[in-house]
Amino acid sequence: MNSCVAALTLSAERIPKLIEATSFYQRSNDKNPFDFKNPSVNTVLGYRLGYELGKGISVIMDYRQFFRYTGALNDDGTGKLEPVVQTTIETSFNF
């Protein structure tokens, strides 16, 4: 097994104004996809939170973190990893 995909979704029914709450971890094509302390370029993790502003209008925050090599690469094509953070804020209208 060279991949791990996991997601945890919280039921938003019991929390007022919350429409979505999900966290996730993905790691594909790796020798040890369960090595959580040592991420690779194949690792993506993050969460999505959705909040209802009014009837049919919501804001969703999408946070993702992945990794890339920086600087000169070694002979095996690897190098020093740095985290890359991506945050997106979406507005959703439902009719």
C-alpha positions as CSV (number, residue, x, y, z in Angstrom):
1,M,0.0,0.0,0.0
2,N,1.6,3.3,-1.1
3,S,-1.3,5.7,-0.4
4,C,-3.3,7.0,2.4
5,V,-6.4,9.2,2.1
6,A,-8.4,10.2,5.2
7,A,-11.2,12.6,5.8
8,L,-13.1,13.6,8.9
9,T,-16.4,15.3,8.5
10,L,-18.3,16.9,11.4
11,S,-22.1,16.8,11.2
12,A,-23.2,20.4,10.9
13,E,-26.8,19.8,11.8
14,R,-26.4,20.4,15.5
15,I,-24.3,23.5,15.3
16,P,-26.2,26.7,14.3
17,K,-24.9,28.5,11.2
18,L,-22.2,25.8,10.5
19,I,-22.8,24.3,7.0
20,E,-19.6,22.4,6.5
21,A,-16.6,21.2,8.6
22,T,-14.2,18.7,7.1
23,S,-10.5,18.0,7.6
24,F,-8.4,15.8,5.3
25,Y,-5.0,14.1,4.8
26,Q,-3.7,12.7,1.5
27,R,-0.4,11.1,0.7
28,S,0.0,9.1,-2.5
29,N,2.8,7.1,-4.2
30,D,5.1,7.1,-1.1
31,K,7.1,4.3,0.4
32,N,5.6,5.0,3.9
33,P,2.4,7.1,3.6
34,F,1.8,6.8,7.3
35,D,5.0,8.7,8.3
36,F,3.1,11.7,9.6
37,K,6.2,13.4,11.1
38,N,8.1,13.5,7.8
39,P,5.9,14.8,5.0
40,S,6.8,14.6,1.3
41,V,5.9,16.4,-1.9
42,N,3.1,13.9,-2.2
43,T,1.4,15.1,1.1
44,V,-1.6,17.4,1.1
45,L,-3.6,18.2,4.3
46,G,-6.1,20.8,5.3
47,Y,-9.7,21.6,6.2
48,R,-12.9,23.3,5.0
49,L,-15.2,25.3,7.2
50,G,-18.5,26.7,6.0
51,Y,-20.6,29.3,7.8
52,E,-24.1,30.5,6.9
53,L,-24.3,34.3,6.8
54,G,-28.0,34.4,5.9
55,K,-30.6,32.4,4.1
56,G,-28.9,31.0,1.0
57,I,-25.6,32.9,1.6
58,S,-22.5,31.3,3.1
59,V,-18.8,31.8,3.4
60,I,-16.4,28.8,3.1
61,M,-12.8,28.9,4.2
62,D,-10.6,26.3,2.5
63,Y,-7.1,25.8,4.0
64,R,-4.5,23.5,2.4
65,Q,-0.9,22.8,3.1
66,F,1.4,20.9,0.7
67,F,5.1,20.7,0.3
68,R,7.7,21.4,-2.3
69,Y,11.5,21.2,-2.7
70,T,13.5,24.4,-2.4
71,G,17.0,25.2,-3.5
72,A,19.3,22.7,-5.4
73,L,18.1,19.1,-5.7
74,N,20.2,16.1,-4.7
75,D,21.3,13.5,-7.2
76,D,18.2,11.5,-6.4
77,G,15.9,14.4,-7.2
78,T,15.1,15.4,-3.6
79,G,16.1,18.4,-1.5
80,K,15.0,20.4,1.4
81,L,11.2,20.5,1.8
82,E,9.2,23.7,2.6
83,P,5.5,23.9,3.4
84,V,3.3,25.9,1.1
85,V,0.1,27.2,2.6
86,Q,-3.0,28.1,0.5
87,T,-6.1,29.7,2.0
88,T,-9.1,30.4,-0.1
89,I,-12.3,32.2,1.0
90,E,-15.4,31.5,-1.1
91,T,-18.8,33.1,-1.1
92,S,-21.7,30.7,-2.0
93,F,-25.2,31.7,-3.0
94,N,-27.9,29.1,-3.0
95,F,-31.2,29.8,-4.7
